[in-house]
């Protein structure tokens, strides 16, 4: 699997250039972090709604 990932990176660099590839990889990593943050926020807000309903 790491070999396949390495080959994919080499092909991307060969096609679109180093900086565009680096930007795409960093953008994908940032999107994954943002997804985790959004899911955590949804869980927190859902927990607040549930606790508010149970209190009243």
Predicted model as a PDB file, atoms N, CA, C, CB and O in Angstrom, pLDDT in the B-factor column:
MODEL        1                                                                  
ATOM      1  N   UNK A   1       0.811  -1.208   0.000  1.00 76.00           N  
ATOM      2  CA  UNK A   1       0.000   0.000   0.000  1.00 76.00           C  
ATOM      3  C   UNK A   1       0.854   1.273   0.000  1.00 76.00           C  
ATOM      4  CB  UNK A   1      -0.923  -0.002   1.203  1.00 76.00           C  
ATOM      5  O   UNK A   1       0.555   2.198  -0.755  1.00 76.00           O  
ATOM      6  N   UNK A   2       1.917   1.350   0.829  1.00 87.00           N  
ATOM      7  CA  UNK A   2       2.755   2.554   0.754  1.00 87.00           C  
ATOM      8  C   UNK A   2       3.411   2.728  -0.615  1.00 87.00           C  
ATOM      9  CB  UNK A   2       3.831   2.503   1.826  1.00 87.00           C  
ATOM     10  O   UNK A   2       3.611   3.854  -1.071  1.00 87.00           O  
ATOM     11  N   UNK A   3       3.742   1.621  -1.266  1.00 90.00           N  
ATOM     12  CA  UNK A   3       4.329   1.711  -2.601  1.00 90.00           C  
ATOM     13  C   UNK A   3       3.322   2.293  -3.588  1.00 90.00           C  
ATOM     14  CB  UNK A   3       4.806   0.327  -3.077  1.00 90.00           C  
ATOM     15  O   UNK A   3       3.682   3.115  -4.430  1.00 90.00           O  
ATOM     16  N   UNK A   4       2.077   1.875  -3.489  1.00 92.00           N  
ATOM     17  CA  UNK A   4       1.032   2.405  -4.365  1.00 92.00           C  
ATOM     18  C   UNK A   4       0.836   3.900  -4.123  1.00 92.00           C  
ATOM     19  CB  UNK A   4      -0.295   1.650  -4.144  1.00 92.00           C  
ATOM     20  O   UNK A   4       0.671   4.668  -5.071  1.00 92.00           O  
ATOM     21  N   UNK A   5       0.854   4.313  -2.859  1.00 87.00           N  
ATOM     22  CA  UNK A   5       0.722   5.735  -2.521  1.00 87.00           C  
ATOM     23  C   UNK A   5       1.902   6.528  -3.089  1.00 87.00           C  
ATOM     24  CB  UNK A   5       0.636   5.926  -0.982  1.00 87.00           C  
ATOM     25  O   UNK A   5       1.715   7.620  -3.625  1.00 87.00           O  
ATOM     26  N   UNK A   6       3.108   5.984  -2.975  1.00 88.00           N  
ATOM     27  CA  UNK A   6       4.305   6.646  -3.508  1.00 88.00           C  
ATOM     28  C   UNK A   6       4.217   6.795  -5.023  1.00 88.00           C  
ATOM     29  CB  UNK A   6       5.570   5.858  -3.130  1.00 88.00           C  
ATOM     30  O   UNK A   6       4.551   7.848  -5.566  1.00 88.00           O  
ATOM     31  N   UNK A   7       3.775   5.755  -5.695  1.00 90.00           N  
ATOM     32  CA  UNK A   7       3.639   5.812  -7.161  1.00 90.00           C  
ATOM     33  C   UNK A   7       2.591   6.851  -7.553  1.00 90.00           C  
ATOM     34  CB  UNK A   7       3.254   4.417  -7.733  1.00 90.00           C  
ATOM     35  O   UNK A   7       2.779   7.580  -8.528  1.00 90.00           O  
ATOM     36  N   UNK A   8       1.504   6.926  -6.814  1.00 88.00           N  
ATOM     37  CA  UNK A   8       0.479   7.934  -7.084  1.00 88.00           C  
ATOM     38  C   UNK A   8       1.029   9.342  -6.921  1.00 88.00           C  
ATOM     39  CB  UNK A   8      -0.719   7.735  -6.163  1.00 88.00           C  
ATOM     40  O   UNK A   8       0.746  10.217  -7.740  1.00 88.00           O  
ATOM     41  N   UNK A   9       1.809   9.566  -5.876  1.00 86.00           N  
ATOM     42  CA  UNK A   9       2.417  10.883  -5.669  1.00 86.00           C  
ATOM     43  C   UNK A   9       3.381  11.213  -6.813  1.00 86.00           C  
ATOM     44  CB  UNK A   9       3.158  10.931  -4.310  1.00 86.00           C  
ATOM     45  O   UNK A   9       3.390  12.343  -7.302  1.00 86.00           O  
ATOM     46  N   UNK A  10       4.180  10.254  -7.238  1.00 89.00           N  
ATOM     47  CA  UNK A  10       5.128  10.489  -8.340  1.00 89.00           C  
ATOM     48  C   UNK A  10       4.372  10.842  -9.619  1.00 89.00           C  
ATOM     49  CB  UNK A  10       6.023   9.240  -8.573  1.00 89.00           C  
ATOM     50  O   UNK A  10       4.779  11.748 -10.347  1.00 89.00           O  
ATOM     51  N   UNK A  11       3.290  10.145  -9.895  1.00 87.00           N  
ATOM     52  CA  UNK A  11       2.500  10.437 -11.097  1.00 87.00           C  
ATOM     53  C   UNK A  11       1.881  11.826 -11.010  1.00 87.00           C  
ATOM     54  CB  UNK A  11       1.397   9.378 -11.293  1.00 87.00           C  
ATOM     55  O   UNK A  11       1.874  12.562 -11.997  1.00 87.00           O  
ATOM     56  N   UNK A  12       1.359  12.193  -9.838  1.00 84.00           N  
ATOM     57  CA  UNK A  12       0.789  13.536  -9.677  1.00 84.00           C  
ATOM     58  C   UNK A  12       1.837  14.616  -9.884  1.00 84.00           C  
ATOM     59  CB  UNK A  12       0.162  13.685  -8.296  1.00 84.00           C  
ATOM     60  O   UNK A  12       1.579  15.616 -10.553  1.00 84.00           O  
ATOM     61  N   UNK A  13       3.027  14.417  -9.308  1.00 86.00           N  
ATOM     62  CA  UNK A  13       4.086  15.415  -9.469  1.00 86.00           C  
ATOM     63  C   UNK A  13       4.497  15.512 -10.927  1.00 86.00           C  
ATOM     64  CB  UNK A  13       5.305  15.069  -8.593  1.00 86.00           C  
ATOM     65  O   UNK A  13       4.745  16.610 -11.424  1.00 86.00           O  
ATOM     66  N   UNK A  14       4.575  14.393 -11.617  1.00 88.00           N  
ATOM     67  CA  UNK A  14       4.966  14.409 -13.025  1.00 88.00           C  
ATOM     68  C   UNK A  14       3.925  15.118 -13.885  1.00 88.00           C  
ATOM     69  CB  UNK A  14       5.179  12.984 -13.532  1.00 88.00           C  
ATOM     70  O   UNK A  14       4.276  15.751 -14.881  1.00 88.00           O  
ATOM     71  N   UNK A  15       2.661  15.022 -13.517  1.00 86.00           N  
ATOM     72  CA  UNK A  15       1.607  15.604 -14.349  1.00 86.00           C  
ATOM     73  C   UNK A  15       1.364  17.080 -14.050  1.00 86.00           C  
ATOM     74  CB  UNK A  15       0.322  14.835 -14.158  1.00 86.00           C  
ATOM     75  O   UNK A  15       1.264  17.883 -14.979  1.00 86.00           O  
ATOM     76  N   UNK A  16       1.269  17.450 -12.791  1.00 81.00           N  
ATOM     77  CA  UNK A  16       0.847  18.822 -12.478  1.00 81.00           C  
ATOM     78  C   UNK A  16       1.916  19.645 -11.784  1.00 81.00           C  
ATOM     79  CB  UNK A  16      -0.375  18.790 -11.620  1.00 81.00           C  
ATOM     80  O   UNK A  16       1.687  20.828 -11.533  1.00 81.00           O  
ATOM     81  N   UNK A  17       3.039  19.096 -11.469  1.00 86.00           N  
ATOM     82  CA  UNK A  17       4.093  19.870 -10.835  1.00 86.00           C  
ATOM     83  C   UNK A  17       4.086  19.724  -9.327  1.00 86.00           C  
ATOM     84  CB  UNK A  17       3.961  21.317 -11.204  1.00 86.00           C  
ATOM     85  O   UNK A  17       3.084  19.341  -8.723  1.00 86.00           O  
ATOM     86  N   UNK A  18       5.230  20.039  -8.730  1.00 85.00           N  
ATOM     87  CA  UNK A  18       5.418  19.813  -7.303  1.00 85.00           C  
ATOM     88  C   UNK A  18       4.489  20.656  -6.440  1.00 85.00           C  
ATOM     89  CB  UNK A  18       6.841  20.095  -6.929  1.00 85.00           C  
ATOM     90  O   UNK A  18       3.839  20.134  -5.534  1.00 85.00           O  
ATOM     91  N   UNK A  19       4.423  21.962  -6.716  1.00 87.00           N  
ATOM     92  CA  UNK A  19       3.672  22.845  -5.817  1.00 87.00           C  
ATOM     93  C   UNK A  19       2.174  22.582  -5.891  1.00 87.00           C  
ATOM     94  CB  UNK A  19       3.955  24.306  -6.151  1.00 87.00           C  
ATOM     95  O   UNK A  19       1.484  22.657  -4.875  1.00 87.00           O  
ATOM     96  N   UNK A  20       1.665  22.275  -7.079  1.00 86.00           N  
ATOM     97  CA  UNK A  20       0.245  21.944  -7.186  1.00 86.00           C  
ATOM     98  C   UNK A  20      -0.067  20.645  -6.448  1.00 86.00           C  
ATOM     99  CB  UNK A  20      -0.170  21.828  -8.660  1.00 86.00           C  
ATOM    100  O   UNK A  20      -1.108  20.525  -5.802  1.00 86.00           O  
ATOM    101  N   UNK A  21       0.840  19.675  -6.547  1.00 83.00           N  
ATOM    102  CA  UNK A  21       0.640  18.407  -5.848  1.00 83.00           C  
ATOM    103  C   UNK A  21       0.696  18.611  -4.340  1.00 83.00           C  
ATOM    104  CB  UNK A  21       1.695  17.378  -6.283  1.00 83.00           C  
ATOM    105  O   UNK A  21      -0.131  18.075  -3.603  1.00 83.00           O  
ATOM    106  N   UNK A  22       1.670  19.386  -3.890  1.00 88.00           N  
ATOM    107  CA  UNK A  22       1.773  19.664  -2.454  1.00 88.00           C  
ATOM    108  C   UNK A  22       0.524  20.376  -1.950  1.00 88.00           C  
ATOM    109  CB  UNK A  22       3.020  20.512  -2.155  1.00 88.00           C  
ATOM    110  O   UNK A  22       0.012  20.062  -0.876  1.00 88.00           O  
ATOM    111  N   UNK A  23       0.040  21.333  -2.729  1.00 90.00           N  
ATOM    112  CA  UNK A  23      -1.186  22.037  -2.355  1.00 90.00           C  
ATOM    113  C   UNK A  23      -2.380  21.101  -2.289  1.00 90.00           C  
ATOM    114  CB  UNK A  23      -1.469  23.156  -3.337  1.00 90.00           C  
ATOM    115  O   UNK A  23      -3.220  21.226  -1.398  1.00 90.00           O  
ATOM    116  N   UNK A  24      -2.462  20.162  -3.224  1.00 88.00           N  
ATOM    117  CA  UNK A  24      -3.577  19.205  -3.225  1.00 88.00           C  
ATOM    118  C   UNK A  24      -3.506  18.281  -2.016  1.00 88.00           C  
ATOM    119  CB  UNK A  24      -3.572  18.375  -4.519  1.00 88.00           C  
ATOM    120  O   UNK A  24      -4.530  17.985  -1.399  1.00 88.00           O  
ATOM    121  N   UNK A  25      -2.306  17.823  -1.675  1.00 89.00           N  
ATOM    122  CA  UNK A  25      -2.157  16.927  -0.523  1.00 89.00           C  
ATOM    123  C   UNK A  25      -2.477  17.666   0.771  1.00 89.00           C  
ATOM    124  CB  UNK A  25      -0.728  16.347  -0.466  1.00 89.00           C  
ATOM    125  O   UNK A  25      -3.186  17.137   1.628  1.00 89.00           O  
ATOM    126  N   UNK A  26      -1.959  18.885   0.919  1.00 93.00           N  
ATOM    127  CA  UNK A  26      -2.244  19.666   2.123  1.00 93.00           C  
ATOM    128  C   UNK A  26      -3.730  20.031   2.204  1.00 93.00           C  
ATOM    129  CB  UNK A  26      -1.385  20.940   2.147  1.00 93.00           C  
ATOM    130  O   UNK A  26      -4.314  20.044   3.288  1.00 93.00           O  
ATOM    131  N   UNK A  27      -4.324  20.322   1.068  1.00 94.00           N  
ATOM    132  CA  UNK A  27      -5.759  20.618   1.053  1.00 94.00           C  
ATOM    133  C   UNK A  27      -6.586  19.417   1.464  1.00 94.00           C  
ATOM    134  CB  UNK A  27      -6.188  21.085  -0.325  1.00 94.00           C  
ATOM    135  O   UNK A  27      -7.564  19.557   2.198  1.00 94.00           O  
ATOM    136  N   UNK A  28      -6.206  18.241   0.999  1.00 93.00           N  
ATOM    137  CA  UNK A  28      -6.938  17.026   1.378  1.00 93.00           C  
ATOM    138  C   UNK A  28      -6.780  16.744   2.867  1.00 93.00           C  
ATOM    139  CB  UNK A  28      -6.446  15.818   0.557  1.00 93.00           C  
ATOM    140  O   UNK A  28      -7.734  16.338   3.531  1.00 93.00           O  
ATOM    141  N   UNK A  29      -5.574  16.961   3.391  1.00 95.00           N  
ATOM    142  CA  UNK A  29      -5.361  16.761   4.829  1.00 95.00           C  
ATOM    143  C   UNK A  29      -6.175  17.765   5.639  1.00 95.00           C  
ATOM    144  CB  UNK A  29      -3.865  16.886   5.177  1.00 95.00           C  
ATOM    145  O   UNK A  29      -6.756  17.416   6.666  1.00 95.00           O  
ATOM    146  N   UNK A  30      -6.213  19.009   5.175  1.00 96.00           N  
ATOM    147  CA  UNK A  30      -6.998  20.027   5.871  1.00 96.00           C  
ATOM    148  C   UNK A  30      -8.488  19.696   5.839  1.00 96.00           C  
ATOM    149  CB  UNK A  30      -6.753  21.404   5.248  1.00 96.00           C  
ATOM    150  O   UNK A  30      -9.197  19.927   6.818  1.00 96.00           O  
ATOM    151  N   UNK A  31      -8.958  19.163   4.731  1.00 97.00           N  
ATOM    152  CA  UNK A  31     -10.369  18.787   4.651  1.00 97.00           C  
ATOM    153  C   UNK A  31     -10.699  17.651   5.620  1.00 97.00           C  
ATOM    154  CB  UNK A  31     -10.726  18.375   3.221  1.00 97.00           C  
ATOM    155  O   UNK A  31     -11.781  17.638   6.207  1.00 97.00           O  
ATOM    156  N   UNK A  32      -9.783  16.701   5.794  1.00 97.00           N  
ATOM    157  CA  UNK A  32     -10.023  15.618   6.752  1.00 97.00           C  
ATOM    158  C   UNK A  32     -10.071  16.166   8.178  1.00 97.00           C  
ATOM    159  CB  UNK A  32      -8.927  14.534   6.632  1.00 97.00           C  
ATOM    160  O   UNK A  32     -10.911  15.748   8.975  1.00 97.00           O  
ATOM    161  N   UNK A  33      -9.173  17.100   8.501  1.00 97.00           N  
ATOM    162  CA  UNK A  33      -9.192  17.717   9.834  1.00 97.00           C  
ATOM    163  C   UNK A  33     -10.491  18.482  10.031  1.00 97.00           C  
ATOM    164  CB  UNK A  33      -7.977  18.659  10.026  1.00 97.00           C  
ATOM    165  O   UNK A  33     -11.102  18.402  11.097  1.00 97.00           O  
ATOM    166  N   UNK A  34     -10.916  19.221   9.017  1.00 97.00           N  
ATOM    167  CA  UNK A  34     -12.163  19.974   9.102  1.00 97.00           C  
ATOM    168  C   UNK A  34     -13.359  19.040   9.277  1.00 97.00           C  
ATOM    169  CB  UNK A  34     -12.347  20.839   7.853  1.00 97.00           C  
ATOM    170  O   UNK A  34     -14.283  19.351  10.028  1.00 97.00           O  
ATOM    171  N   UNK A  35     -13.346  17.906   8.594  1.00 97.00           N  
ATOM    172  CA  UNK A  35     -14.424  16.931   8.746  1.00 97.00           C  
ATOM    173  C   UNK A  35     -14.494  16.415  10.178  1.00 97.00           C  
ATOM    174  CB  UNK A  35     -14.230  15.763   7.774  1.00 97.00           C  
ATOM    175  O   UNK A  35     -15.585  16.289  10.735  1.00 97.00           O  
ATOM    176  N   UNK A  36     -13.348  16.117  10.779  1.00 97.00           N  
ATOM    177  CA  UNK A  36     -13.322  15.632  12.161  1.00 97.00           C  
ATOM    178  C   UNK A  36     -13.844  16.710  13.107  1.00 97.00           C  
ATOM    179  CB  UNK A  36     -11.890  15.208  12.567  1.00 97.00           C  
ATOM    180  O   UNK A  36     -14.594  16.406  14.034  1.00 97.00           O  
ATOM    181  N   UNK A  37     -13.456  17.964  12.885  1.00 97.00           N  
ATOM    182  CA  UNK A  37     -13.930  19.065  13.729  1.00 97.00           C  
ATOM    183  C   UNK A  37     -15.438  19.226  13.606  1.00 97.00           C  
ATOM    184  CB  UNK A  37     -13.227  20.379  13.352  1.00 97.00           C  
ATOM    185  O   UNK A  37     -16.119  19.426  14.611  1.00 97.00           O  
ATOM    186  N   UNK A  38     -15.967  19.144  12.398  1.00 98.00           N  
ATOM    187  CA  UNK A  38     -17.413  19.294  12.194  1.00 98.00           C  
ATOM    188  C   UNK A  38     -18.170  18.147  12.853  1.00 98.00           C  
ATOM    189  CB  UNK A  38     -17.747  19.354  10.688  1.00 98.00           C  
ATOM    190  O   UNK A  38     -19.202  18.375  13.485  1.00 98.00           O  
ATOM    191  N   UNK A  39     -17.676  16.919  12.716  1.00 98.00           N  
ATOM    192  CA  UNK A  39     -18.338  15.775  13.349  1.00 98.00           C  
ATOM    193  C   UNK A  39     -18.318  15.931  14.868  1.00 98.00           C  
ATOM    194  CB  UNK A  39     -17.655  14.448  12.934  1.00 98.00           C  
ATOM    195  O   UNK A  39     -19.318  15.645  15.527  1.00 98.00           O  
ATOM    196  N   UNK A  40     -17.198  16.379  15.433  1.00 98.00           N  
ATOM    197  CA  UNK A  40     -17.116  16.592  16.884  1.00 98.00           C  
ATOM    198  C   UNK A  40     -18.100  17.676  17.320  1.00 98.00           C  
ATOM    199  CB  UNK A  40     -15.676  16.979  17.299  1.00 98.00           C  
ATOM    200  O   UNK A  40     -18.747  17.539  18.358  1.00 98.00           O  
ATOM    201  N   UNK A  41     -18.219  18.751  16.540  1.00 97.00           N  
ATOM    202  CA  UNK A  41     -19.160  19.819  16.872  1.00 97.00           C  
ATOM    203  C   UNK A  41     -20.599  19.310  16.822  1.00 97.00           C  
ATOM    204  CB  UNK A  41     -18.984  21.007  15.914  1.00 97.00           C  
ATOM    205  O   UNK A  41     -21.410  19.677  17.673  1.00 97.00           O  
ATOM    206  N   UNK A  42     -20.922  18.484  15.852  1.00 98.00           N  
ATOM    207  CA  UNK A  42     -22.275  17.928  15.757  1.00 98.00           C  
ATOM    208  C   UNK A  42     -22.575  17.045  16.973  1.00 98.00           C  
ATOM    209  CB  UNK A  42     -22.439  17.115  14.447  1.00 98.00           C  
ATOM    210  O   UNK A  42     -23.677  17.090  17.520  1.00 98.00           O  
ATOM    211  N   UNK A  43     -21.596  16.247  17.389  1.00 98.00           N  
ATOM    212  CA  UNK A  43     -21.789  15.384  18.564  1.00 98.00           C  
ATOM    213  C   UNK A  43     -21.998  16.235  19.810  1.00 98.00           C  
ATOM    214  CB  UNK A  43     -20.575  14.437  18.758  1.00 98.00           C  
ATOM    215  O   UNK A  43     -22.865  15.920  20.626  1.00 98.00           O  
ATOM    216  N   UNK A  44     -21.227  17.305  19.976  1.00 97.00           N  
ATOM    217  CA  UNK A  44     -21.371  18.170  21.152  1.00 97.00           C  
ATOM    218  C   UNK A  44     -22.733  18.848  21.156  1.00 97.00           C  
ATOM    219  CB  UNK A  44     -20.254  19.227  21.189  1.00 97.00           C  
ATOM    220  O   UNK A  44     -23.411  18.863  22.184  1.00 97.00           O  
ATOM    221  N   UNK A  45     -23.141  19.407  20.030  1.00 97.00           N  
ATOM    222  CA  UNK A  45     -24.440  20.086  19.959  1.00 97.00           C  
ATOM    223  C   UNK A  45     -25.575  19.088  20.186  1.00 97.00           C  
ATOM    224  CB  UNK A  45     -24.612  20.794  18.590  1.00 97.00           C  
ATOM    225  O   UNK A  45     -26.541  19.397  20.884  1.00 97.00           O  
ATOM    226  N   UNK A  46     -25.465  17.904  19.607  1.00 96.00           N  
ATOM    227  CA  UNK A  46     -26.480  16.874  19.838  1.00 96.00           C  
ATOM    228  C   UNK A  46     -26.547  16.480  21.296  1.00 96.00           C  
ATOM    229  CB  UNK A  46     -26.199  15.649  18.988  1.00 96.00           C  
ATOM    230  O   UNK A  46     -27.639  16.296  21.834  1.00 96.00           O  
ATOM    231  N   UNK A  47     -25.389  16.346  21.957  1.00 96.00           N  
ATOM    232  CA  UNK A  47     -25.373  16.034  23.381  1.00 96.00           C  
ATOM    233  C   UNK A  47     -26.010  17.132  24.210  1.00 96.00           C  
ATOM    234  CB  UNK A  47     -23.957  15.799  23.848  1.00 96.00           C  
ATOM    235  O   UNK A  47     -26.716  16.848  25.178  1.00 96.00           O  
ATOM    236  N   UNK A  48     -25.769  18.385  23.843  1.00 96.00           N  
ATOM    237  CA  UNK A  48     -26.401  19.492  24.571  1.00 96.00           C  
ATOM    238  C   UNK A  48     -27.915  19.457  24.414  1.00 96.00           C  
ATOM    239  CB  UNK A  48     -25.854  20.839  24.080  1.00 96.00           C  
ATOM    240  O   UNK A  48     -28.639  19.684  25.383  1.00 96.00           O  
ATOM    241  N   UNK A  49     -28.403  19.177  23.212  1.00 95.00           N  
ATOM    242  CA  UNK A  49     -29.844  19.082  23.004  1.00 95.00           C  
ATOM    243  C   UNK A  49     -30.449  17.948  23.831  1.00 95.00           C  
ATOM    244  CB  UNK A  49     -30.153  18.872  21.520  1.00 95.00           C  
ATOM    245  O   UNK A  49     -31.514  18.108  24.428  1.00 95.00           O  
ATOM    246  N   UNK A  50     -29.768  16.810  23.864  1.00 95.00           N  
ATOM    247  CA  UNK A  50     -30.287  15.669  24.614  1.00 95.00           C  
ATOM    248  C   UNK A  50     -30.312  15.976  26.104  1.00 95.00           C  
ATOM    249  CB  UNK A  50     -29.444  14.415  24.345  1.00 95.00           C  
ATOM    250  O   UNK A  50     -31.299  15.681  26.777  1.00 95.00           O  
ATOM    251  N   UNK A  51     -29.238  16.566  26.629  1.00 95.00           N  
ATOM    252  CA  UNK A  51     -29.229  16.871  28.061  1.00 95.00           C  
ATOM    253  C   UNK A  51     -30.247  17.944  28.408  1.00 95.00           C  
ATOM    254  CB  UNK A  51     -27.838  17.317  28.501  1.00 95.00           C  
ATOM    255  O   UNK A  51     -30.848  17.895  29.482  1.00 95.00           O  
ATOM    256  N   UNK A  52     -30.455  18.917  27.518  1.00 94.00           N  
ATOM    257  CA  UNK A  52     -31.459  19.957  27.783  1.00 94.00           C  
ATOM    258  C   UNK A  52     -32.859  19.346  27.822  1.00 94.00           C  
ATOM    259  CB  UNK A  52     -31.390  21.073  26.706  1.00 94.00           C  
ATOM    260  O   UNK A  52     -33.690  19.735  28.642  1.00 94.00           O  
ATOM    261  N   UNK A  53     -33.116  18.378  26.922  1.00 93.00           N  
ATOM    262  CA  UNK A  53     -34.426  17.723  26.909  1.00 93.00           C  
ATOM    263  C   UNK A  53     -34.659  16.851  28.142  1.00 93.00           C  
ATOM    264  CB  UNK A  53     -34.567  16.879  25.658  1.00 93.00           C  
ATOM    265  O   UNK A  53     -35.774  16.770  28.656  1.00 93.00           O  
ATOM    266  N   UNK A  54     -33.604  16.210  28.602  1.00 93.00           N  
ATOM    267  CA  UNK A  54     -33.741  15.337  29.777  1.00 93.00           C  
ATOM    268  C   UNK A  54     -33.911  16.155  31.053  1.00 93.00           C  
ATOM    269  CB  UNK A  54     -32.518  14.414  29.907  1.00 93.00           C  
ATOM    270  O   UNK A  54     -34.530  15.678  32.004  1.00 93.00           O  
ATOM    271  N   UNK A  55     -33.380  17.367  31.096  1.00 89.00           N  
ATOM    272  CA  UNK A  55     -33.492  18.215  32.299  1.00 89.00           C  
ATOM    273  C   UNK A  55     -34.898  18.789  32.458  1.00 89.00           C  
ATOM    274  CB  UNK A  55     -32.472  19.363  32.239  1.00 89.00           C  
ATOM    275  O   UNK A  55     -35.356  18.995  33.582  1.00 89.00           O  
ATOM    276  N   UNK A  56     -35.582  19.048  31.354  1.00 73.00           N  
ATOM    277  CA  UNK A  56     -36.899  19.690  31.484  1.00 73.00           C  
ATOM    278  C   UNK A  56     -38.039  18.706  31.351  1.00 73.00           C  
ATOM    279  CB  UNK A  56     -37.055  20.775  30.450  1.00 73.00           C  
ATOM    280  O   UNK A  56     -39.204  19.095  31.437  1.00 73.00           O  
TER     281      UNK A  56                                                      
ENDMDL                                                                          
END                                                                             
